[in-house]
Amino acid sequence: MTTYQHVYNPDQKEYPQTSEIGDDVLVDSRIPQNMIINWTLKPRHLTRQGNTKGIYYVMGGKDQYRWMPKNRDGSPKKKHDLFIPWPSDFEKRKRLPVDEKDISIFNALLVKRYLDSKNDAPFMPVGYGGRFQGDRPQVVRSGDLVYFDVDDAGEQVTELSYSAIWRKPVGNLYDAIGKIDSNLLPWNPDRKALTPAEALFGVIEKGADGGRIDDHAHNLASRLRFHDAQAEGKVTLPAEAQTLKILASPKPPSPSLYFRDSHGVYVSKQNLDLSKHVPNGRKRYLPHPNWRQTGQNGKKYWETRSNENQHQKLRVRPIPEETTYRFHIGFENLSAAELTLLRRAIEPGEGFQHQLGLGKPLGLGQVKVVIEEMKFIDRSTRYSLAGWKASRYSDAVRFEEDKYLLDPQALETLLHLGRPGSLAEATPVCYPFDEIGGQRPYNETEGFKWFVTNEKVRPASLKQHMKGAETSDNLPTLESLHSISLSLNIRGRGPKNIVQKIKGKLARKWPCCHVDKVDLRIREVVLLVRKAGIPGVMDSLETPFQFDVGNAHITVSKT
């Protein structure tokens, strides 16, 4: 159940959100209550039916109503705006209790969103801004207008939100990673051993809250020194900056990408619980097959083709392709096993491409790193009489690989991810797209559509989640679902819920498909299937399929 309600404080008689445009907000009464409306009427507009008192609820705008962008006629451009008529019997209506714990959870989510976005306030209702100041901001306040959900009995409020789409706490990511291996967490007082990478690069101990420990901290200096890379020759950057496509990767938790249960099975967003479910592992962007391509308009693949959401897109002047840089790494007191690990991190294997800098999801920053030579200093000779006038580096030192610290399976997986040939031919490298919703590969808008479709489909066999990188076959992919249309014939009169009845019958008949739509007007049934399964599904659909719903006789057949 989701609806509107005013969290009311008897001691506070003012109604929020009306002060921006007056205590009486007037709209055409022909507009249904609680419907999202377009701003076609000015505030205080008198209708033929008279005045209607209520609350005008606007999402967005940072607390300045006049800040909102305007259309040509001067009306605000806004997508989320509602008029909520104020009931005359409001004072007599039943109050639903709200637990302080739920208010605290809601407040904590808002503050976390604010901090995660580098002090950029969440999308808040107009009039509710300026609430994130101080060490412990109280964003949720008495008198706020909110969306809410209730328990099964309808007696207790269980969740709150300022919009119809809300977040819920799913647990602590830090603890979820620690359950896989405590050594995956930053160096802290509870850790007992260093990883090989930490032993090479050094560590600074963090407290339980992630803050730095100043007294009695266990820190370790790095034994590596990375020096600046110098270009070979002059590097000429493009004269004009170029606009990238949006670099908007799905943010955690997004369980279909980032989490799984203990059996590696799909976890829905609704059921995600970090006390039970675990992260998939480290994310790595794949080598991009299209990054060199130029379209008919002269734009590179990674340049935007859309004028929407320009404020979310970055402008760059990328370094030209085939530019060569040289740099060196100083190391000291490394064992043979540690030096072997460092060399394989720099050169994992033939054909491997590293990724540096901005635009990795779009194929930018793909680089090949080559070790040209390794030089050693023999300290005992260096500081002897014989070494006084000798070269700094010694030819007498011989290095033999020690693979003790190498994990062969991990190395093979890394190579598999970093080689362009690991992708099946013609596989688009992009975030998943929803072909049913009209999207195509490299779509630039509404990146959430695939995830919405993936959540709603039944049966569970159609739900997809990102699997680990297998080294024996091509890299795993996420498919866009495809539709199969069937004709629907109805004879006789069925019950009011005939559509639901038909869906249930078809779901039981063809459990490999998701019954997406039953359209009585055009007599059509639409099934959703995975692309790879279309031939098998079409063969398995035994049609015509005939059944009765009430007094109606239904026939479903292939078109």
DOMIBA-644476 format. One record per residue (C-alpha): residue number from 1; y, x, z. Coordinates in steps of 0.25 Angstrom, whole numbers. Layout:
REM DOMIBA-644476
num / v / u / w
NUM / Y / X / Z
...
This chain:
REM DOMIBA-644476
num / v / u / w
1 / 0 / 0 / 0
2 / 13 / 6 / -4
3 / 27 / -2 / -3
4 / 41 / -1 / 3
5 / 45 / -2 / 17
6 / 57 / 2 / 25
7 / 53 / 10 / 37
8 / 62 / 3 / 47
9 / 69 / 7 / 59
10 / 75 / -4 / 67
11 / 86 / 5 / 73
12 / 90 / 8 / 59
13 / 96 / -4 / 52
14 / 101 / 3 / 39
15 / 92 / 2 / 26
16 / 91 / 16 / 19
17 / 93 / 17 / 5
18 / 104 / 6 / 4
19 / 116 / 15 / 8
20 / 116 / 22 / -5
21 / 120 / 10 / -13
22 / 123 / -1 / -3
23 / 116 / -9 / 7
24 / 113 / -20 / -3
25 / 106 / -16 / -15
26 / 106 / -26 / -26
27 / 97 / -27 / -38
28 / 92 / -37 / -48
29 / 83 / -46 / -40
30 / 74 / -48 / -52
31 / 68 / -34 / -50
32 / 55 / -35 / -42
33 / 56 / -29 / -28
34 / 52 / -15 / -26
35 / 51 / -13 / -41
36 / 56 / 1 / -46
37 / 69 / -3 / -53
38 / 79 / 3 / -63
39 / 93 / 5 / -59
40 / 99 / -6 / -68
41 / 108 / -13 / -57
42 / 119 / -7 / -49
43 / 119 / -7 / -34
44 / 125 / -20 / -28
45 / 122 / -27 / -41
46 / 122 / -42 / -38
47 / 111 / -50 / -44
48 / 111 / -65 / -48
49 / 102 / -67 / -36
50 / 111 / -60 / -26
51 / 110 / -47 / -18
52 / 97 / -41 / -13
53 / 97 / -31 / -1
54 / 87 / -20 / -2
55 / 85 / -5 / -3
56 / 87 / 3 / -15
57 / 77 / 15 / -15
58 / 79 / 27 / -24
59 / 70 / 39 / -24
60 / 77 / 52 / -28
61 / 91 / 57 / -28
62 / 92 / 66 / -16
63 / 100 / 57 / -8
64 / 111 / 55 / -18
65 / 110 / 42 / -25
66 / 121 / 46 / -35
67 / 114 / 59 / -38
68 / 103 / 52 / -46
69 / 104 / 54 / -61
70 / 110 / 43 / -69
71 / 107 / 36 / -82
72 / 117 / 34 / -93
73 / 122 / 21 / -87
74 / 124 / 28 / -73
75 / 112 / 22 / -67
76 / 103 / 32 / -59
77 / 90 / 38 / -65
78 / 80 / 35 / -55
79 / 65 / 32 / -55
80 / 63 / 28 / -41
81 / 72 / 17 / -37
82 / 68 / 4 / -29
83 / 75 / -8 / -24
84 / 68 / -14 / -11
85 / 73 / -27 / -7
86 / 76 / -28 / 8
87 / 68 / -40 / 14
88 / 76 / -49 / 23
89 / 65 / -50 / 33
90 / 64 / -35 / 35
91 / 66 / -35 / 50
92 / 55 / -45 / 52
93 / 44 / -37 / 44
94 / 33 / -30 / 50
95 / 35 / -15 / 53
96 / 23 / -5 / 49
97 / 22 / 7 / 59
98 / 24 / 21 / 53
99 / 17 / 32 / 61
100 / 26 / 44 / 64
101 / 15 / 53 / 59
102 / 16 / 47 / 45
103 / 31 / 48 / 45
104 / 29 / 63 / 49
105 / 19 / 65 / 38
106 / 29 / 59 / 28
107 / 40 / 67 / 33
108 / 32 / 80 / 32
109 / 28 / 77 / 18
110 / 43 / 76 / 14
111 / 47 / 88 / 21
112 / 35 / 96 / 15
113 / 39 / 91 / 1
114 / 53 / 96 / 3
115 / 49 / 110 / 8
116 / 39 / 111 / -3
117 / 49 / 108 / -14
118 / 59 / 119 / -8
119 / 68 / 110 / -1
120 / 69 / 100 / -12
121 / 68 / 86 / -6
122 / 57 / 76 / -10
123 / 61 / 64 / -19
124 / 67 / 56 / -9
125 / 74 / 42 / -9
126 / 89 / 42 / -11
127 / 96 / 42 / 3
128 / 84 / 50 / 10
129 / 89 / 64 / 6
130 / 94 / 75 / 15
131 / 82 / 74 / 25
132 / 76 / 87 / 23
133 / 85 / 95 / 32
134 / 81 / 103 / 45
135 / 68 / 109 / 50
136 / 61 / 96 / 52
137 / 67 / 86 / 43
138 / 64 / 71 / 45
139 / 64 / 66 / 31
140 / 58 / 52 / 34
141 / 68 / 43 / 42
142 / 68 / 30 / 48
143 / 73 / 19 / 38
144 / 67 / 26 / 26
145 / 62 / 18 / 15
146 / 47 / 22 / 12
147 / 35 / 19 / 5
148 / 23 / 18 / 14
149 / 8 / 16 / 15
150 / 0 / 8 / 26
151 / -14 / 9 / 32
152 / -25 / -1 / 27
153 / -21 / -11 / 38
154 / -6 / -11 / 33
155 / -1 / -9 / 47
156 / 3 / 6 / 47
157 / 11 / 14 / 38
158 / 3 / 27 / 34
159 / 11 / 34 / 24
160 / 26 / 35 / 19
161 / 33 / 40 / 7
162 / 47 / 39 / 0
163 / 40 / 36 / -13
164 / 28 / 28 / -19
165 / 21 / 41 / -21
166 / 19 / 49 / -8
167 / 12 / 61 / -3
168 / 3 / 62 / 9
169 / -1 / 74 / 17
170 / -14 / 80 / 13
171 / -16 / 92 / 22
172 / -12 / 106 / 23
173 / -14 / 115 / 11
174 / -13 / 127 / 19
175 / -25 / 123 / 27
176 / -33 / 118 / 15
177 / -32 / 132 / 9
178 / -36 / 138 / 22
179 / -49 / 130 / 22
180 / -53 / 137 / 9
181 / -51 / 151 / 15
182 / -41 / 154 / 26
183 / -38 / 167 / 18
184 / -31 / 159 / 7
185 / -20 / 156 / 17
186 / -8 / 165 / 19
187 / -10 / 176 / 29
188 / -9 / 170 / 43
189 / -14 / 172 / 57
190 / -26 / 164 / 55
191 / -31 / 173 / 44
192 / -41 / 185 / 47
193 / -42 / 192 / 34
194 / -34 / 196 / 22
195 / -37 / 192 / 8
196 / -38 / 204 / -2
197 / -25 / 199 / -9
198 / -18 / 199 / 5
199 / -23 / 213 / 8
200 / -17 / 218 / -5
201 / -4 / 210 / -5
202 / -1 / 209 / 10
203 / 2 / 197 / 18
204 / 12 / 192 / 28
205 / 6 / 183 / 39
206 / 10 / 169 / 40
207 / 11 / 160 / 52
208 / 3 / 146 / 53
209 / 15 / 139 / 47
210 / 17 / 149 / 35
211 / 28 / 156 / 41
212 / 30 / 171 / 43
213 / 25 / 178 / 56
214 / 35 / 188 / 61
215 / 28 / 194 / 73
216 / 14 / 200 / 73
217 / 11 / 195 / 59
218 / -1 / 202 / 52
219 / 6 / 206 / 38
220 / 0 / 216 / 28
221 / 8 / 224 / 17
222 / 5 / 223 / 3
223 / -2 / 235 / -4
224 / 3 / 231 / -17
225 / 17 / 233 / -24
226 / 20 / 225 / -36
227 / 31 / 231 / -45
228 / 41 / 224 / -54
229 / 36 / 222 / -68
230 / 44 / 228 / -79
231 / 45 / 223 / -94
232 / 41 / 232 / -105
233 / 54 / 231 / -114
234 / 65 / 220 / -114
235 / 61 / 206 / -110
236 / 69 / 195 / -117
237 / 69 / 182 / -111
238 / 72 / 169 / -119
239 / 87 / 166 / -120
240 / 85 / 152 / -115
241 / 77 / 147 / -103
242 / 66 / 138 / -107
243 / 61 / 125 / -99
244 / 47 / 125 / -94
245 / 38 / 113 / -92
246 / 38 / 108 / -78
247 / 30 / 117 / -69
248 / 25 / 106 / -60
249 / 11 / 109 / -56
250 / 4 / 98 / -47
251 / 8 / 101 / -33
252 / -2 / 101 / -22
253 / -10 / 93 / -17
254 / -13 / 88 / -31
255 / -28 / 88 / -27
256 / -34 / 86 / -41
257 / -28 / 100 / -44
258 / -28 / 107 / -31
259 / -39 / 102 / -21
260 / -53 / 98 / -20
261 / -63 / 93 / -10
262 / -75 / 101 / -4
263 / -84 / 97 / -16
264 / -73 / 100 / -27
265 / -71 / 85 / -30
266 / -58 / 79 / -34
267 / -49 / 75 / -22
268 / -39 / 64 / -24
269 / -24 / 65 / -20
270 / -26 / 53 / -11
271 / -38 / 60 / -4
272 / -33 / 74 / -3
273 / -35 / 80 / 11
274 / -33 / 95 / 13
275 / -41 / 95 / 25
276 / -53 / 91 / 16
277 / -49 / 96 / 2
278 / -47 / 110 / -2
279 / -38 / 117 / -13
280 / -44 / 121 / -26
281 / -39 / 135 / -26
282 / -28 / 143 / -32
283 / -21 / 137 / -44
284 / -19 / 146 / -57
285 / -12 / 142 / -70
286 / -20 / 143 / -82
287 / -17 / 152 / -94
288 / -9 / 143 / -104
289 / -14 / 142 / -118
290 / -1 / 136 / -124
291 / 10 / 144 / -117
292 / 13 / 151 / -130
293 / 14 / 138 / -139
294 / 27 / 134 / -144
295 / 29 / 119 / -148
296 / 36 / 114 / -161
297 / 49 / 113 / -153
298 / 49 / 128 / -150
299 / 46 / 126 / -136
300 / 35 / 134 / -129
301 / 24 / 127 / -122
302 / 29 / 129 / -108
303 / 43 / 124 / -111
304 / 46 / 109 / -108
305 / 46 / 98 / -118
306 / 52 / 88 / -109
307 / 66 / 85 / -104
308 / 61 / 78 / -91
309 / 62 / 85 / -77
310 / 70 / 96 / -82
311 / 74 / 99 / -67
312 / 59 / 103 / -65
313 / 58 / 112 / -76
314 / 61 / 127 / -76
315 / 68 / 135 / -86
316 / 63 / 149 / -89
317 / 65 / 161 / -98
318 / 51 / 167 / -99
319 / 47 / 181 / -102
320 / 42 / 183 / -116
321 / 28 / 183 / -119
322 / 21 / 197 / -120
323 / 31 / 203 / -111
324 / 25 / 215 / -104
325 / 28 / 220 / -90
326 / 23 / 232 / -82
327 / 22 / 233 / -67
328 / 14 / 240 / -57
329 / 8 / 237 / -44
330 / 7 / 247 / -32
331 / -5 / 247 / -23
332 / -9 / 255 / -11
333 / -21 / 256 / -2
334 / -30 / 247 / -10
335 / -45 / 247 / -10
336 / -53 / 248 / -23
337 / -57 / 233 / -20
338 / -42 / 229 / -18
339 / -37 / 236 / -30
340 / -48 / 230 / -39
341 / -43 / 216 / -34
342 / -29 / 220 / -37
343 / -33 / 224 / -51
344 / -41 / 211 / -54
345 / -29 / 203 / -49
346 / -20 / 210 / -60
347 / -31 / 210 / -71
348 / -42 / 199 / -68
349 / -48 / 201 / -81
350 / -47 / 200 / -96
351 / -38 / 189 / -102
352 / -32 / 185 / -88
353 / -18 / 180 / -88
354 / -9 / 181 / -75
355 / 2 / 171 / -73
356 / 16 / 175 / -68
357 / 29 / 168 / -66
358 / 34 / 154 / -70
359 / 27 / 143 / -79
360 / 12 / 147 / -76
361 / 7 / 133 / -79
362 / 14 / 133 / -92
363 / 8 / 146 / -97
364 / 19 / 155 / -94
365 / 18 / 168 / -86
366 / 4 / 172 / -92
367 / 3 / 187 / -91
368 / -7 / 198 / -93
369 / -7 / 209 / -83
370 / -14 / 223 / -86
371 / -16 / 234 / -77
372 / -12 / 247 / -85
373 / -16 / 257 / -75
374 / -19 / 260 / -61
375 / -14 / 272 / -54
376 / -18 / 278 / -40
377 / -11 / 287 / -30
378 / -20 / 297 / -23
379 / -13 / 298 / -10
380 / -21 / 310 / -5
381 / -17 / 318 / -18
382 / -3 / 312 / -19
383 / 2 / 318 / -6
384 / -6 / 332 / -8
385 / 0 / 345 / -13
386 / -8 / 342 / -26
387 / -2 / 328 / -28
388 / 12 / 333 / -25
389 / 16 / 335 / -40
390 / 4 / 326 / -45
391 / 6 / 312 / -51
392 / 8 / 301 / -42
393 / -5 / 294 / -47
394 / -18 / 300 / -46
395 / -29 / 300 / -57
396 / -39 / 304 / -47
397 / -40 / 290 / -41
398 / -51 / 282 / -47
399 / -52 / 267 / -45
400 / -65 / 259 / -45
401 / -65 / 244 / -44
402 / -70 / 237 / -32
403 / -73 / 222 / -34
404 / -76 / 219 / -19
405 / -63 / 210 / -18
406 / -65 / 203 / -32
407 / -71 / 189 / -32
408 / -78 / 188 / -46
409 / -78 / 173 / -46
410 / -63 / 172 / -43
411 / -60 / 183 / -53
412 / -68 / 176 / -64
413 / -60 / 163 / -60
414 / -47 / 170 / -61
415 / -50 / 175 / -75
416 / -55 / 162 / -79
417 / -41 / 155 / -75
418 / -33 / 166 / -81
419 / -39 / 167 / -95
420 / -34 / 157 / -106
421 / -48 / 157 / -112
422 / -53 / 149 / -100
423 / -47 / 136 / -105
424 / -54 / 127 / -114
425 / -48 / 127 / -128
426 / -36 / 117 / -129
427 / -35 / 115 / -114
428 / -21 / 111 / -110
429 / -16 / 120 / -98
430 / -7 / 110 / -91
431 / -7 / 100 / -79
432 / -16 / 88 / -81
433 / -10 / 77 / -90
434 / -14 / 62 / -91
435 / -17 / 59 / -105
436 / -19 / 44 / -101
437 / -5 / 44 / -96
438 / 0 / 49 / -110
439 / 1 / 64 / -105
440 / -3 / 76 / -114
441 / -6 / 91 / -110
442 / 7 / 98 / -105
443 / 13 / 85 / -101
444 / 27 / 88 / -94
445 / 29 / 75 / -86
446 / 21 / 67 / -76
447 / 11 / 77 / -72
448 / 6 / 68 / -61
449 / -1 / 58 / -71
450 / -14 / 66 / -72
451 / -15 / 66 / -57
452 / -13 / 52 / -56
453 / -23 / 48 / -66
454 / -33 / 58 / -60
455 / -31 / 51 / -46
456 / -33 / 37 / -51
457 / -45 / 38 / -60
458 / -59 / 34 / -56
459 / -70 / 38 / -55
460 / -70 / 51 / -47
461 / -76 / 58 / -59
462 / -64 / 57 / -67
463 / -55 / 63 / -56
464 / -51 / 77 / -60
465 / -48 / 89 / -51
466 / -45 / 104 / -55
467 / -58 / 112 / -53
468 / -59 / 127 / -50
469 / -59 / 137 / -62
470 / -73 / 139 / -67
471 / -76 / 152 / -74
472 / -88 / 147 / -83
473 / -81 / 137 / -91
474 / -67 / 133 / -95
475 / -56 / 131 / -84
476 / -57 / 117 / -78
477 / -47 / 106 / -83
478 / -41 / 93 / -79
479 / -43 / 82 / -89
480 / -34 / 71 / -93
481 / -41 / 58 / -93
482 / -43 / 50 / -106
483 / -44 / 35 / -108
484 / -54 / 26 / -115
485 / -50 / 12 / -120
486 / -60 / 1 / -120
487 / -57 / -13 / -124
488 / -58 / -25 / -114
489 / -62 / -39 / -118
490 / -61 / -50 / -107
491 / -66 / -64 / -109
492 / -64 / -74 / -98
493 / -54 / -74 / -86
494 / -56 / -63 / -76
495 / -51 / -62 / -61
496 / -37 / -57 / -58
497 / -42 / -43 / -55
498 / -50 / -42 / -68
499 / -44 / -28 / -71
500 / -49 / -22 / -58
501 / -63 / -29 / -60
502 / -64 / -23 / -74
503 / -60 / -9 / -69
504 / -70 / -10 / -59
505 / -81 / -14 / -68
506 / -78 / -3 / -78
507 / -77 / 8 / -67
508 / -91 / 4 / -63
509 / -96 / 4 / -77
510 / -90 / 17 / -82
511 / -88 / 26 / -69
512 / -85 / 38 / -78
513 / -71 / 32 / -82
514 / -59 / 27 / -75
515 / -54 / 13 / -79
516 / -40 / 15 / -80
517 / -35 / 2 / -86
518 / -40 / -12 / -89
519 / -29 / -19 / -98
520 / -32 / -34 / -100
521 / -20 / -35 / -109
522 / -25 / -26 / -120
523 / -39 / -27 / -116
524 / -42 / -12 / -113
525 / -49 / -4 / -103
526 / -45 / 11 / -102
527 / -55 / 21 / -96
528 / -51 / 35 / -91
529 / -60 / 47 / -94
530 / -60 / 62 / -94
531 / -58 / 67 / -108
532 / -71 / 75 / -107
533 / -79 / 63 / -104
534 / -74 / 54 / -115
535 / -86 / 55 / -124
536 / -96 / 53 / -113
537 / -88 / 41 / -107
538 / -87 / 34 / -121
539 / -102 / 36 / -123
540 / -105 / 30 / -109
541 / -95 / 18 / -110
542 / -105 / 7 / -113
543 / -97 / -4 / -120
544 / -95 / -15 / -121
545 / -96 / -17 / -106
546 / -96 / -31 / -102
547 / -94 / -38 / -88
548 / -88 / -50 / -81
549 / -76 / -50 / -72
550 / -75 / -64 / -66
551 / -75 / -74 / -78
552 / -70 / -63 / -87
553 / -80 / -56 / -97
554 / -76 / -41 / -99
555 / -80 / -33 / -111
556 / -76 / -18 / -112
557 / -79 / -10 / -124
558 / -75 / 2 / -132
559 / -63 / 0 / -141
